[in-house]
C-alpha cells in the first residue's frame, strides 16, 4: 500500500496521487495534436467541440501541473489554493471564448 507522505533526507514530501500523475501525462500527450489541428486548419478554430476539448485539456494539464508542485508538506495548502484559483480563472475565460466566440 502506498503512503500519502514520505520523508526523504529529513524533509517531508507528499506523494503525487496516481490520478493526478495520469491526468498530467495524458493531457500533455493530447494537447500537441489538438493544438496542431487548431493551427493547421484555421477553419477549425470556430469549432466549439474542438475549443471545448482544448479548454478541458488546458485546464486539466495546468491544474495537475500546479498541484504536482506541492511536494513539500508545509506548502501543500498554498499550492493547492493557487491551483484551484488558476483552474477557475482559465475555465471561466475559456468558457466565455467557447460560448461567445465566433
Wavefront OBJ file of the C-alpha trace (Angstrom):
o trace
v 0.000 0.000 0.000
v 1.274 3.438 -0.922
v 1.733 6.084 1.755
v 0.489 9.614 1.124
v 3.570 11.157 2.733
v 7.241 10.307 2.779
v 10.312 11.684 4.469
v 13.377 11.901 2.241
v 16.638 13.277 3.568
v 14.797 14.634 6.602
v 12.212 16.585 4.578
v 8.519 15.697 4.379
v 7.017 15.254 0.916
v 3.557 14.410 -0.350
v 3.255 11.580 -2.824
v 1.534 12.551 -6.073
v -1.769 10.661 -6.402
v -1.902 8.286 -9.370
v -4.950 10.007 -10.923
v -3.105 13.331 -10.895
v 0.005 11.811 -12.466
v -2.078 10.118 -15.189
v -4.015 13.355 -15.879
v -0.760 15.282 -16.309
v 0.682 12.748 -18.752
v -2.495 12.140 -20.761
v -3.369 15.815 -21.144
v 0.198 16.595 -22.177
v 0.101 13.927 -24.880
v -3.295 15.020 -26.202
v -2.563 18.756 -26.241
v 0.044 18.537 -29.013
v -2.127 17.007 -31.750
v -5.160 19.137 -30.871
v -3.166 22.372 -30.907
v -1.612 21.315 -34.235
v -5.093 20.684 -35.651
v -6.209 24.060 -34.316
v -3.264 25.813 -36.024
v -3.052 23.890 -39.296
v -6.760 24.069 -40.033
v -7.801 27.678 -39.299
v -11.446 26.940 -40.086
v -11.465 24.515 -37.143
v -10.765 27.404 -34.762
v -14.509 28.172 -34.797
v -15.477 24.611 -33.894
v -16.951 24.678 -30.381
v -16.254 20.989 -29.767
v -12.547 21.413 -30.562
v -12.332 24.575 -28.450
v -14.093 22.839 -25.548
v -11.739 19.847 -25.794
v -8.730 22.168 -25.824
v -10.121 24.069 -22.858
v -10.638 20.877 -20.841
v -7.137 19.666 -21.641
v -5.521 23.019 -20.781
v -7.453 23.248 -17.511
v -6.643 19.649 -16.571
v -2.991 19.922 -17.544
v -2.452 23.213 -15.745
v -4.277 22.131 -12.603
v -2.402 18.841 -12.362
v 0.912 20.573 -13.042
v 0.392 23.162 -10.337
v -0.794 20.520 -7.859
v 2.303 18.428 -8.543
v 4.413 21.385 -7.426
v 3.106 20.809 -3.895
v 5.891 18.438 -2.961
v 6.794 19.950 0.386
v 4.159 19.305 3.026
v 4.275 22.798 4.555
v 3.395 24.477 1.247
v 0.801 21.994 0.007
v -2.245 24.032 1.083
v -0.954 27.234 -0.558
v -0.109 25.500 -3.836
v -3.454 23.695 -3.873
v -5.253 27.025 -3.403
v -3.269 28.515 -6.296
v -4.142 25.508 -8.448
v -7.866 25.973 -7.763
v -7.670 29.716 -8.493
v -5.877 29.030 -11.781
v -8.425 26.381 -12.722
v -11.393 28.665 -12.028
v -9.945 31.647 -13.933
v -8.905 29.668 -17.002
v -12.165 27.707 -17.053
v -14.214 30.900 -16.763
v -12.428 32.799 -19.531
v -12.152 29.682 -21.681
v -15.884 29.011 -21.352
v -16.570 32.586 -22.450
v -14.429 32.035 -25.545
v -16.090 28.714 -26.338
v -19.620 30.029 -25.831
v -19.343 33.511 -27.314
v -16.503 33.117 -29.822
v -17.277 33.291 -33.499
l 1 2 3 4 5 6 7 8 9 10 11 12 13 14 15 16 17 18 19 20 21 22 23 24 25 26 27 28 29 30 31 32 33 34 35 36 37 38 39 40 41 42 43 44 45 46 47 48 49 50 51 52 53 54 55 56 57 58 59 60 61 62 63 64 65 66 67 68 69 70 71 72 73 74 75 76 77 78 79 80 81 82 83 84 85 86 87 88 89 90 91 92 93 94 95 96 97 98 99 100 101 102
